[in-house]
Amino acid sequence: MNAKLTNKIATAVLYLIAGLVILLLAGLLGFILFNGVPHLSWHFLTSPSLAFQAGGGIEFQLFNSIYLLFITMIISFPIALGAGIYLNEYAKQNIFTTIIRTAIEILSSLPSVVVGLFGFLLVVVKLQLGFSILSGAIALTIFNLPLLTRSVEGSLKSIPDLQREAGAALGLSKWETVIHVIFPAALPSIVTGVVLSAGRVFGEAAALIYTAGQSAPALDFTDWNPFNAASPLNLMRPAETLAVHIWKINSEGIQPDAAQVSAGASAVLIIAVLIFNISARWIGKALYKRLTSAR
């Protein structure tokens, strides 16, 4: 068998594998959207869920997912940004940094249910925060932090050393070079990583079952005092998210239209994740063009 024929066969096999993966993914997305989109309506998105009657919606679960994502990113992004800057710009290659990177790799490979059980034992039970948005946000921070740290570090590492040398030649300190030269150059990649990780957090369920809880108390959207029990901003209330709601309906849902609610909620979740992924690419390209004046 000559080299040209071998190359053609290998190329055909690779295209076949790629096509099968795309076909499988498209089929899965198409199945979820085909079954779920017909059940979507404004009433479905803005009505509370009903446990024993048909006609319920996902109002509180959708808000809880967005609010929990917001709190998680507020906690995790500054930590990941600082860790990424330290590991790429300041840390020396020694046993200490090796242990840190090994720990990050181990944490990033942990199943989310293990993170949830750890959060339950530490945050819910030991720290006595109970099933709450804050407990869920801490668990999701543990779940999201390793991947976000690696994303920030990789974004900074992609910037050529020539820019660091240029900053030093201009008399800038290392910190000034990082803040005024390296970070702006890496910002498009960092934002892309943040948006993609946000989509991953938005669809998480296993870690939240044991920390944020499986109930969605009624919320008063006219009460924005975070210390009131019915306030949407209360961090200490249980918060069933959209992903947990889908799992709960499919496992123990007793409402007459459980299948329709599950299909509609799944479609909303898929659409949200697709928006995160598409917007990540768009925002990254827009920032790159704006910061580099590229056309």
C-alpha positions, 0 to 999 in steps of 0.5 A, a space after each residue: 500500500 503506497 503512501 498516497 492511498 494510506 493518506 486517503 484512507 486515513 483522511 476518509 476515516 477521520 472525516 467519517 468519525 467527525 461526521 458521526 460525532 456531528 450527526 450524533 450531536 445534531 440528532 440529540 439537539 434536534 430531538 430535545 428541541 423538536 420535543 421541547 420547543 412546541 411547549 414553550 410560551 411566555 406563560 411557561 417561562 413566567 409561571 411558577 411550577 405546579 406540583 399536582 396540577 397541569 399548566 405549571 411553568 419554570 419561572 422560579 427555577 429559571 430565575 434561580 439558575 440565572 441568579 446562582 450563576 451570577 453569584 458563582 461567577 462573582 466568587 470564582 472569577 476573581 479567584 481564578 484570575 488571581 490564580 492564573 496570573 500568579 501561576 503564569 506570571 510569577 510562579 517559579 517551576 518548583 515542587 510548590 507550583 507542581 503540587 498546585 497544578 496537580 491539585 488543579 488537574 485532580 479537582 477538574 476531573 472530579 465528578 460533580 456529584 462528588 463535589 456536591 457531596 463534599 459541599 453538603 458535608 462541609 457547607 450545608 452540615 458543618 458550616 450550617 448554611 443549609 440548603 441555600 443559594 450561597 451553599 450552591 454557589 460555593 459548591 459550583 465555585 469548587 466545581 468551576 474554579 479549576 477549569 476557569 483557572 486553567 483557562 485564564 492561565 492558558 490565555 495569558 500563556 498565549 501572549 508572546 514574551 515579546 510583549 513582556 520584554 517591551 513592557 520592561 523596556 519601557 520601564 514598567 514594573 512586572 505588575 504594571 506590564 501584566 495589568 496594562 499590557 498582558 491582561 488587555 491582550 489576553 482579555 478576549 480569550 479570558 472572556 471566551 473562557 468565562 462565558 463557556 464556563 458559565 454555560 457549563 455552570 448553568 446546566 449543572 445539576 448533581 452538585 446542586 441537588 445536595 447544596 442548593 436544594 430541590 425546592 423553589 419557594 415562592 418569590 416576591 419580585 416586588 421585594 428586593 430586600 435580600 434579608 427577607 425570606 421571599 426576596 429573590 435576592 435572599 442568599 440563604 433560601 433554597 433554590 431549585 434550578 432549571 437542571 435540578 427541576 428537570 431531574 426532579 420531574 423525570 424522577 418523581 414528577 406527579 403532575 399530569 403534564 410532567 413529560 411536557 414540562 420536562 421537554 420544555 424545560 430541557 429545550 430552554 436549558 439547551 437554548 441557554 447553553 447554545 446562547 452561551 457558546 455562540 456568544 462566547 465566540 462572538 464576544 471574543 472576536 468582537 473584543 479582539 477586533 476592538 483591542 487590536 483594531 483588526 478588521 
